[in-house]
Amino acid sequence: MPESKPFVTSVNAIAEELLDRARSHGSHRASRSLIPGKEHQLRQTLIALADGAELAEHEAPGEATLHVLSGRVGLTADGETTDLRAGDLAQIPLTRHSLRAQADTVLLLTAIPREFEGE
């Protein structure tokens, strides 16, 4: 079997680029998939939110976690807000939820989309 090299990327460099883009974009947010392709079950997406930016209430992508790499964000689900800071890792509830940046923030969303759950 041929040896394969591990996929390596600079999360910090991408995070800086995304945060610069979020600060200048009308939506005040930017994101990029780190491991692209629908054939992968595990999805990791870097999300940058400028201070005050929101991700309106939406469905959970499936089983997922949110790792705050820098900044602060409020995660609201079922009418209750949990404040997350750099270094925090939170399991995303499987209910509708929203996010609001309380400072310039970079998040790592890790998810197994619903179509892959139970395989």
N, CA, C and O atoms as a GROMACS GRO file, in nm:
protein
  476
    1MET      N    1   0.085  -0.117   0.000
    1MET     CA    2   0.000   0.000   0.000
    1MET      C    3   0.090   0.124   0.000
    1MET      O    4   0.185   0.131   0.078
    2PRO      N    5   0.060   0.223  -0.087
    2PRO     CA    6   0.144   0.344  -0.092
    2PRO      C    7   0.129   0.426   0.036
    2PRO      O    8   0.021   0.436   0.094
    3GLU      N    9   0.240   0.485   0.076
    3GLU     CA   10   0.238   0.571   0.194
    3GLU      C   11   0.176   0.705   0.158
    3GLU      O   12   0.205   0.761   0.053
    4SER      N   13   0.088   0.755   0.245
    4SER     CA   14   0.028   0.886   0.217
    4SER      C   15   0.078   0.988   0.318
    4SER      O   16   0.099   0.957   0.436
    5LYS      N   17   0.096   1.108   0.270
    5LYS     CA   18   0.140   1.216   0.358
    5LYS      C   19   0.020   1.272   0.431
    5LYS      O   20  -0.090   1.278   0.376
    6PRO      N   21   0.040   1.315   0.557
    6PRO     CA   22  -0.071   1.376   0.629
    6PRO      C   23  -0.104   1.514   0.571
    6PRO      O   24  -0.016   1.585   0.522
    7PHE      N   25  -0.231   1.550   0.578
    7PHE     CA   26  -0.274   1.684   0.535
    7PHE      C   27  -0.234   1.782   0.644
    7PHE      O   28  -0.272   1.764   0.760
    8VAL      N   29  -0.158   1.884   0.609
    8VAL     CA   30  -0.114   1.985   0.706
    8VAL      C   31  -0.148   2.122   0.650
    8VAL      O   32  -0.124   2.151   0.533
    9THR      N   33  -0.204   2.206   0.736
    9THR     CA   34  -0.236   2.343   0.697
    9THR      C   35  -0.209   2.436   0.815
    9THR      O   36  -0.212   2.392   0.930
   10SER      N   37  -0.184   2.562   0.787
   10SER     CA   38  -0.161   2.659   0.893
   10SER      C   39  -0.294   2.723   0.934
   10SER      O   40  -0.342   2.816   0.870
   11VAL      N   41  -0.351   2.672   1.041
   11VAL     CA   42  -0.479   2.724   1.091
   11VAL      C   43  -0.463   2.871   1.129
   11VAL      O   44  -0.553   2.951   1.103
   12ASN      N   45  -0.352   2.907   1.190
   12ASN     CA   46  -0.333   3.046   1.233
   12ASN      C   47  -0.330   3.142   1.114
   12ASN      O   48  -0.388   3.250   1.120
   13ALA      N   49  -0.262   3.104   1.007
   13ALA     CA   50  -0.254   3.191   0.889
   13ALA      C   51  -0.392   3.207   0.825
   13ALA      O   52  -0.430   3.317   0.787
   14ILE      N   53  -0.466   3.097   0.814
   14ILE     CA   54  -0.601   3.104   0.757
   14ILE      C   55  -0.692   3.187   0.847
   14ILE      O   56  -0.773   3.265   0.798
   15ALA      N   57  -0.678   3.171   0.978
   15ALA     CA   58  -0.761   3.246   1.072
   15ALA      C   59  -0.738   3.396   1.057
   15ALA      O   60  -0.834   3.473   1.056
   16GLU      N   61  -0.613   3.438   1.044
   16GLU     CA   62  -0.582   3.580   1.026
   16GLU      C   63  -0.644   3.633   0.897
   16GLU      O   64  -0.703   3.742   0.895
   17GLU      N   65  -0.630   3.556   0.789
   17GLU     CA   66  -0.686   3.596   0.660
   17GLU      C   67  -0.839   3.608   0.669
   17GLU      O   68  -0.897   3.705   0.619
   18LEU      N   69  -0.903   3.511   0.731
   18LEU     CA   70  -1.050   3.513   0.743
   18LEU      C   71  -1.097   3.629   0.830
   18LEU      O   72  -1.198   3.692   0.800
   19LEU      N   73  -1.026   3.656   0.938
   19LEU     CA   74  -1.066   3.766   1.025
   19LEU      C   75  -1.052   3.900   0.954
   19LEU      O   76  -1.137   3.988   0.971
   20ASP      N   77  -0.947   3.918   0.875
   20ASP     CA   78  -0.933   4.040   0.795
   20ASP      C   79  -1.050   4.053   0.698
   20ASP      O   80  -1.106   4.162   0.681
   21ARG      N   81  -1.087   3.942   0.634
   21ARG     CA   82  -1.199   3.944   0.540
   21ARG      C   83  -1.331   3.973   0.612
   21ARG      O   84  -1.413   4.049   0.560
   22ALA      N   85  -1.351   3.915   0.729
   22ALA     CA   86  -1.475   3.937   0.805
   22ALA      C   87  -1.490   4.083   0.846
   22ALA      O   88  -1.599   4.139   0.841
   23ARG      N   89  -1.380   4.145   0.885
   23ARG     CA   90  -1.384   4.286   0.927
   23ARG      C   91  -1.426   4.378   0.814
   23ARG      O   92  -1.488   4.482   0.838
   24SER      N   93  -1.395   4.342   0.688
   24SER     CA   94  -1.425   4.430   0.576
   24SER      C   95  -1.549   4.389   0.497
   24SER      O   96  -1.594   4.464   0.410
   25HIS      N   97  -1.605   4.272   0.526
   25HIS     CA   98  -1.721   4.223   0.452
   25HIS      C   99  -1.850   4.272   0.517
   25HIS      O  100  -1.857   4.288   0.639
   26GLY      N  101  -1.952   4.297   0.436
   26GLY     CA  102  -2.080   4.346   0.486
   26GLY      C  103  -2.146   4.256   0.588
   26GLY      O  104  -2.216   4.305   0.677
   27SER      N  105  -2.125   4.124   0.579
   27SER     CA  106  -2.186   4.031   0.675
   27SER      C  107  -2.104   4.022   0.804
   27SER      O  108  -2.152   3.967   0.904
   28HIS      N  109  -1.983   4.074   0.802
   28HIS     CA  110  -1.890   4.071   0.916
   28HIS      C  111  -1.852   3.929   0.955
   28HIS      O  112  -1.824   3.901   1.071
   29ARG      N  113  -1.850   3.839   0.855
   29ARG     CA  114  -1.808   3.702   0.881
   29ARG      C  115  -1.745   3.644   0.755
   29ARG      O  116  -1.767   3.690   0.644
   30ALA      N  117  -1.665   3.539   0.778
   30ALA     CA  118  -1.600   3.467   0.668
   30ALA      C  119  -1.570   3.327   0.718
   30ALA      O  120  -1.551   3.306   0.838
   31SER      N  121  -1.564   3.231   0.625
   31SER     CA  122  -1.535   3.094   0.666
   31SER      C  123  -1.464   3.018   0.554
   31SER      O  124  -1.467   3.058   0.437
   32ARG      N  125  -1.402   2.908   0.592
   32ARG     CA  126  -1.336   2.822   0.494
   32ARG      C  127  -1.333   2.679   0.549
   32ARG      O  128  -1.300   2.657   0.665
   33SER      N  129  -1.370   2.583   0.464
   33SER     CA  130  -1.356   2.442   0.499
   33SER      C  131  -1.209   2.407   0.497
   33SER      O  132  -1.136   2.443   0.404
   34LEU      N  133  -1.164   2.336   0.599
   34LEU     CA  134  -1.023   2.299   0.604
   34LEU      C  135  -0.994   2.172   0.527
   34LEU      O  136  -0.888   2.160   0.465
   35ILE      N  137  -1.087   2.077   0.528
   35ILE     CA  138  -1.070   1.953   0.454
   35ILE      C  139  -1.189   1.943   0.360
   35ILE      O  140  -1.294   1.889   0.397
   36PRO      N  141  -1.174   1.996   0.239
   36PRO     CA  142  -1.288   2.000   0.147
   36PRO      C  143  -1.321   1.863   0.088
   36PRO      O  144  -1.238   1.772   0.087
   37GLY      N  145  -1.442   1.853   0.040
   37GLY     CA  146  -1.484   1.731  -0.028
   37GLY      C  147  -1.596   1.661   0.044
   37GLY      O  148  -1.589   1.640   0.165
   38LYS      N  149  -1.700   1.626  -0.029
   38LYS     CA  150  -1.816   1.562   0.030
   38LYS      C  151  -1.789   1.418   0.071
   38LYS      O  152  -1.870   1.358   0.142
   39GLU      N  153  -1.676   1.360   0.027
   39GLU     CA  154  -1.647   1.222   0.062
   39GLU      C  155  -1.599   1.206   0.206
   39GLU      O  156  -1.593   1.094   0.257
   40HIS      N  157  -1.566   1.317   0.273
   40HIS     CA  158  -1.518   1.312   0.411
   40HIS      C  159  -1.636   1.321   0.508
   40HIS      O  160  -1.723   1.407   0.493
   41GLN      N  161  -1.637   1.233   0.606
   41GLN     CA  162  -1.743   1.238   0.707
   41GLN      C  163  -1.721   1.353   0.804
   41GLN      O  164  -1.814   1.426   0.838
   42LEU      N  165  -1.598   1.368   0.849
   42LEU     CA  166  -1.566   1.472   0.946
   42LEU      C  167  -1.544   1.603   0.871
   42LEU      O  168  -1.463   1.609   0.779
   43ARG      N  169  -1.615   1.707   0.911
   43ARG     CA  170  -1.601   1.839   0.849
   43ARG      C  171  -1.542   1.936   0.951
   43ARG      O  172  -1.587   1.942   1.065
   44GLN      N  173  -1.443   2.009   0.910
   44GLN     CA  174  -1.385   2.112   0.995
   44GLN      C  175  -1.386   2.243   0.917
   44GLN      O  176  -1.336   2.251   0.804
   45THR      N  177  -1.444   2.344   0.978
   45THR     CA  178  -1.458   2.474   0.914
   45THR      C  179  -1.410   2.582   1.009
   45THR      O  180  -1.451   2.586   1.125
   46LEU      N  181  -1.323   2.670   0.959
   46LEU     CA  182  -1.283   2.788   1.035
   46LEU      C  183  -1.384   2.898   1.007
   46LEU      O  184  -1.418   2.924   0.891
   47ILE      N  185  -1.432   2.962   1.112
   47ILE     CA  186  -1.529   3.070   1.099
   47ILE      C  187  -1.473   3.192   1.170
   47ILE      O  188  -1.435   3.184   1.287
   48ALA      N  189  -1.468   3.305   1.100
   48ALA     CA  190  -1.424   3.431   1.160
   48ALA      C  191  -1.545   3.524   1.168
   48ALA      O  192  -1.619   3.541   1.072
   49LEU      N  193  -1.563   3.583   1.285
   49LEU     CA  194  -1.672   3.678   1.307
   49LEU      C  195  -1.613   3.807   1.362
   49LEU      O  196  -1.543   3.806   1.463
   50ALA      N  197  -1.641   3.918   1.295
   50ALA     CA  198  -1.599   4.048   1.348
   50ALA      C  199  -1.687   4.080   1.469
   50ALA      O  200  -1.798   4.029   1.480
   51ASP      N  201  -1.637   4.161   1.559
   51ASP     CA  202  -1.709   4.200   1.680
   51ASP      C  203  -1.853   4.241   1.647
   51ASP      O  204  -1.875   4.328   1.563
   52GLY      N  205  -1.950   4.178   1.712
   52GLY     CA  206  -2.091   4.210   1.693
   52GLY      C  207  -2.160   4.128   1.586
   52GLY      O  208  -2.283   4.132   1.575
   53ALA      N  209  -2.085   4.054   1.505
   53ALA     CA  210  -2.145   3.973   1.399
   53ALA      C  211  -2.230   3.861   1.458
   53ALA      O  212  -2.202   3.812   1.567
   54GLU      N  213  -2.332   3.823   1.385
   54GLU     CA  214  -2.422   3.717   1.431
   54GLU      C  215  -2.439   3.610   1.324
   54GLU      O  216  -2.435   3.638   1.204
   55LEU      N  217  -2.458   3.490   1.369
   55LEU     CA  218  -2.509   3.382   1.286
   55LEU      C  219  -2.650   3.358   1.339
   55LEU      O  220  -2.668   3.307   1.449
   56ALA      N  221  -2.748   3.396   1.260
   56ALA     CA  222  -2.888   3.387   1.304
   56ALA      C  223  -2.922   3.243   1.340
   56ALA      O  224  -2.850   3.149   1.304
   57GLU      N  225  -3.031   3.227   1.411
   57GLU     CA  226  -3.074   3.094   1.454
   57GLU      C  227  -3.080   2.999   1.335
   57GLU      O  228  -3.136   3.031   1.230
   58HIS      N  229  -3.022   2.880   1.354
   58HIS     CA  230  -3.017   2.780   1.248
   58HIS      C  231  -3.015   2.641   1.309
   58HIS      O  232  -2.992   2.623   1.428
   59GLU      N  233  -3.039   2.542   1.224
   59GLU     CA  234  -3.038   2.402   1.268
   59GLU      C  235  -2.895   2.357   1.295
   59GLU      O  236  -2.800   2.406   1.233
   60ALA      N  237  -2.880   2.263   1.386
   60ALA     CA  238  -2.749   2.202   1.409
   60ALA      C  239  -2.710   2.122   1.286
   60ALA      O  240  -2.795   2.060   1.222
   61PRO      N  241  -2.581   2.123   1.250
   61PRO     CA  242  -2.536   2.051   1.131
   61PRO      C  243  -2.536   1.899   1.149
   61PRO      O  244  -2.516   1.825   1.053
   62GLY      N  245  -2.557   1.855   1.270
   62GLY     CA  246  -2.542   1.715   1.310
   62GLY      C  247  -2.458   1.720   1.436
   62GLY      O  248  -2.450   1.824   1.501
   63GLU      N  249  -2.398   1.610   1.472
   63GLU     CA  250  -2.312   1.609   1.590
   63GLU      C  251  -2.195   1.704   1.564
   63GLU      O  252  -2.126   1.691   1.462
   64ALA      N  253  -2.172   1.801   1.656
   64ALA     CA  254  -2.070   1.903   1.628
   64ALA      C  255  -2.016   1.964   1.757
   64ALA      O  256  -2.080   1.963   1.862
   65THR      N  257  -1.894   2.017   1.744
   65THR     CA  258  -1.832   2.094   1.852
   65THR      C  259  -1.786   2.228   1.796
   65THR      O  260  -1.766   2.244   1.675
   66LEU      N  261  -1.771   2.323   1.886
   66LEU     CA  262  -1.724   2.456   1.852
   66LEU      C  263  -1.606   2.486   1.943
   66LEU      O  264  -1.621   2.487   2.066
   67HIS      N  265  -1.488   2.511   1.884
   67HIS     CA  266  -1.367   2.543   1.959
   67HIS      C  267  -1.334   2.690   1.932
   67HIS      O  268  -1.312   2.728   1.818
   68VAL      N  269  -1.332   2.771   2.037
   68VAL     CA  270  -1.301   2.913   2.023
   68VAL      C  271  -1.149   2.927   2.022
   68VAL      O  272  -1.083   2.904   2.123
   69LEU      N  273  -1.095   2.965   1.906
   69LEU     CA  274  -0.950   2.981   1.894
   69LEU      C  275  -0.905   3.117   1.945
   69LEU      O  276  -0.797   3.130   2.003
   70SER      N  277  -0.988   3.219   1.922
   70SER     CA  278  -0.958   3.354   1.973
   70SER      C  279  -1.088   3.430   1.986
   70SER      O  280  -1.186   3.402   1.916
   71GLY      N  281  -1.090   3.526   2.077
   71GLY     CA  282  -1.208   3.610   2.094
   71GLY      C  283  -1.309   3.554   2.192
   71GLY      O  284  -1.277   3.472   2.278
   72ARG      N  285  -1.434   3.601   2.177
   72ARG     CA  286  -1.545   3.561   2.265
   72ARG      C  287  -1.672   3.554   2.181
   72ARG      O  288  -1.691   3.634   2.090
   73VAL      N  289  -1.758   3.459   2.214
   73VAL     CA  290  -1.883   3.443   2.142
   73VAL      C  291  -1.991   3.394   2.238
   73VAL      O  292  -1.963   3.320   2.332
   74GLY      N  293  -2.115   3.434   2.212
   74GLY     CA  294  -2.228   3.384   2.287
   74GLY      C  295  -2.301   3.281   2.202
   74GLY      O  296  -2.338   3.310   2.089
   75LEU      N  297  -2.321   3.161   2.256
   75LEU     CA  298  -2.394   3.054   2.189
   75LEU      C  299  -2.530   3.045   2.257
   75LEU      O  300  -2.538   3.013   2.376
   76THR      N  301  -2.637   3.073   2.181
   76THR     CA  302  -2.772   3.073   2.238
   76THR      C  303  -2.851   2.956   2.183
   76THR      O  304  -2.861   2.937   2.062
   77ALA      N  305  -2.908   2.878   2.274
   77ALA     CA  306  -2.995   2.765   2.239
   77ALA      C  307  -3.102   2.753   2.346
   77ALA      O  308  -3.074   2.768   2.465
   78ASP      N  309  -3.224   2.727   2.304
   78ASP     CA  310  -3.336   2.710   2.397
   78ASP      C  311  -3.350   2.829   2.492
   78ASP      O  312  -3.383   2.811   2.609
   79GLY      N  313  -3.324   2.950   2.440
   79GLY     CA  314  -3.341   3.071   2.519
   79GLY      C  315  -3.232   3.098   2.621
   79GLY      O  316  -3.242   3.192   2.699
   80GLU      N  317  -3.127   3.017   2.622
   80GLU     CA  318  -3.019   3.033   2.718
   80GLU      C  319  -2.887   3.058   2.644
   80GLU      O  320  -2.854   2.986   2.549
   81THR      N  321  -2.811   3.159   2.688
   81THR     CA  322  -2.684   3.193   2.624
   81THR      C  323  -2.567   3.146   2.709
   81THR      O  324  -2.564   3.167   2.830
   82THR      N  325  -2.473   3.081   2.643
   82THR     CA  326  -2.349   3.039   2.708
   82THR      C  327  -2.237   3.120   2.647
   82THR      O  328  -2.219   3.121   2.525
   83ASP      N  329  -2.161   3.190   2.731
   83ASP     CA  330  -2.047   3.269   2.684
   83ASP      C  331  -1.926   3.178   2.672
   83ASP      O  332  -1.891   3.106   2.766
   84LEU      N  333  -1.861   3.183   2.557
   84LEU     CA  334  -1.742   3.103   2.530
   84LEU      C  335  -1.626   3.196   2.502
   84LEU      O  336  -1.642   3.298   2.435
   85ARG      N  337  -1.509   3.160   2.552
   85ARG     CA  338  -1.388   3.240   2.535
   85ARG      C  339  -1.279   3.155   2.468
   85ARG      O  340  -1.292   3.034   2.456
   86ALA      N  341  -1.173   3.222   2.426
   86ALA     CA  342  -1.060   3.153   2.364
   86ALA      C  343  -1.018   3.034   2.450
   86ALA      O  344  -1.000   3.046   2.571
   87GLY      N  345  -1.004   2.921   2.384
   87GLY     CA  346  -0.965   2.799   2.454
   87GLY      C  347  -1.082   2.710   2.490
   87GLY      O  348  -1.063   2.592   2.519
   88ASP      N  349  -1.205   2.764   2.490
   88ASP     CA  350  -1.323   2.685   2.525
   88ASP      C  351  -1.363   2.594   2.409
   88ASP      O  352  -1.352   2.631   2.292
   89LEU      N  353  -1.409   2.476   2.444
   89LEU     CA  354  -1.463   2.380   2.349
   89LEU      C  355  -1.604   2.346   2.396
   89LEU      O  356  -1.624   2.305   2.511
   90ALA      N  357  -1.702   2.362   2.308
   90ALA     CA  358  -1.842   2.338   2.346
   90ALA      C  359  -1.906   2.241   2.249
   90ALA      O  360  -1.882   2.246   2.128
   91GLN      N  361  -1.988   2.152   2.303
   91GLN     CA  362  -2.069   2.067   2.218
   91GLN      C  363  -2.188   2.151   2.174
   91GLN      O  364  -2.254   2.215   2.257
   92ILE      N  365  -2.217   2.151   2.044
   92ILE     CA  366  -2.330   2.228   1.993
   92ILE      C  367  -2.456   2.147   2.018
   92ILE      O  368  -2.463   2.030   1.983
   93PRO      N  369  -2.557   2.210   2.078
   93PRO     CA  370  -2.682   2.136   2.102
   93PRO      C  371  -2.747   2.097   1.969
   93PRO      O  372  -2.732   2.166   1.868
   94LEU      N  373  -2.819   1.988   1.971
   94LEU     CA  374  -2.885   1.940   1.850
   94LEU      C  375  -3.017   2.012   1.825
   94LEU      O  376  -3.103   1.962   1.752
   95THR      N  377  -3.033   2.129   1.885
   95THR     CA  378  -3.151   2.213   1.865
   95THR      C  379  -3.110   2.337   1.786
   95THR      O  380  -2.992   2.360   1.762
   96ARG      N  381  -3.209   2.416   1.747
   96ARG     CA  382  -3.178   2.542   1.679
   96ARG      C  383  -3.096   2.629   1.774
   96ARG      O  384  -3.118   2.628   1.895
   97HIS      N  385  -3.002   2.702   1.717
   97HIS     CA  386  -2.913   2.784   1.799
   97HIS      C  387  -2.862   2.902   1.716
   97HIS      O  388  -2.878   2.904   1.594
   98SER      N  389  -2.800   2.998   1.783
   98SER     CA  390  -2.742   3.114   1.716
   98SER      C  391  -2.611   3.150   1.785
   98SER      O  392  -2.583   3.104   1.896
   99LEU      N  393  -2.531   3.233   1.717
   99LEU     CA  394  -2.403   3.280   1.771
   99LEU      C  395  -2.395   3.431   1.756
   99LEU      O  396  -2.445   3.488   1.659
  100ARG      N  397  -2.332   3.495   1.853
  100ARG     CA  398  -2.305   3.639   1.844
  100ARG      C  399  -2.165   3.664   1.897
  100ARG      O  400  -2.132   3.629   2.010
  101ALA      N  401  -2.082   3.726   1.812
  101ALA     CA  402  -1.945   3.758   1.851
  101ALA      C  403  -1.945   3.874   1.949
  101ALA      O  404  -2.010   3.976   1.925
  102GLN      N  405  -1.873   3.859   2.057
  102GLN     CA  406  -1.860   3.964   2.159
  102GLN      C  407  -1.726   4.034   2.147
  102GLN      O  408  -1.693   4.123   2.227
  103ALA      N  409  -1.649   3.995   2.047
  103ALA     CA  410  -1.518   4.052   2.010
  103ALA      C  411  -1.484   3.989   1.876
  103ALA      O  412  -1.552   3.896   1.833
  104ASP      N  413  -1.380   4.037   1.810
  104ASP     CA  414  -1.334   3.967   1.690
  104ASP      C  415  -1.302   3.824   1.731
  104ASP      O  416  -1.227   3.802   1.826
  105THR      N  417  -1.359   3.727   1.660
  105THR     CA  418  -1.354   3.588   1.706
  105THR      C  419  -1.324   3.493   1.591
  105THR      O  420  -1.371   3.513   1.478
  106VAL      N  421  -1.245   3.389   1.620
  106VAL     CA  422  -1.222   3.281   1.524
  106VAL      C  423  -1.260   3.150   1.592
  106VAL      O  424  -1.218   3.121   1.704
  107LEU      N  425  -1.343   3.071   1.521
  107LEU     CA  426  -1.395   2.946   1.574
  107LEU      C  427  -1.357   2.831   1.482
  107LEU      O  428  -1.343   2.849   1.361
  108LEU      N  429  -1.340   2.713   1.539
  108LEU     CA  430  -1.323   2.592   1.461
  108LEU      C  431  -1.447   2.506   1.484
  108LEU      O  432  -1.469   2.455   1.594
  109LEU      N  433  -1.527   2.491   1.380
  109LEU     CA  434  -1.646   2.407   1.384
  109LEU      C  435  -1.608   2.268   1.334
  109LEU      O  436  -1.559   2.255   1.221
  110THR      N  437  -1.629   2.167   1.416
  110THR     CA  438  -1.603   2.029   1.376
  110THR      C  439  -1.736   1.956   1.381
  110THR      O  440  -1.804   1.957   1.483
  111ALA      N  441  -1.773   1.892   1.270
  111ALA     CA  442  -1.905   1.830   1.262
  111ALA      C  443  -1.902   1.702   1.181
  111ALA      O  444  -1.821   1.684   1.090
  112ILE      N  445  -1.994   1.615   1.217
  112ILE     CA  446  -2.027   1.499   1.134
  112ILE      C  447  -2.168   1.525   1.086
  112ILE      O  448  -2.264   1.510   1.162
  113PRO      N  449  -2.183   1.565   0.960
  113PRO     CA  450  -2.315   1.599   0.909
  113PRO      C  451  -2.414   1.484   0.925
  113PRO      O  452  -2.377   1.366   0.927
  114ARG      N  453  -2.541   1.521   0.937
  114ARG     CA  454  -2.647   1.424   0.962
  114ARG      C  455  -2.646   1.307   0.864
  114ARG      O  456  -2.677   1.194   0.902
  115GLU      N  457  -2.610   1.332   0.737
  115GLU     CA  458  -2.613   1.223   0.640
  115GLU      C  459  -2.512   1.114   0.670
  115GLU      O  460  -2.525   1.003   0.619
  116PHE      N  461  -2.410   1.142   0.755
  116PHE     CA  462  -2.311   1.043   0.790
  116PHE      C  463  -2.334   0.981   0.928
  116PHE      O  464  -2.275   0.878   0.959
  117GLU      N  465  -2.420   1.041   1.010
  117GLU     CA  466  -2.443   0.988   1.145
  117GLU      C  467  -2.502   0.848   1.135
  117GLU      O  468  -2.589   0.820   1.053
  118GLY      N  469  -2.452   0.762   1.222
  118GLY     CA  470  -2.505   0.627   1.227
  118GLY      C  471  -2.442   0.531   1.129
  118GLY      O  472  -2.481   0.415   1.124
  119GLU      N  473  -2.345   0.575   1.051
  119GLU     CA  474  -2.278   0.483   0.956
  119GLU      C  475  -2.186   0.391   1.031
  119GLU      O  476  -2.120   0.306   0.971
   0.00000   0.00000   0.00000
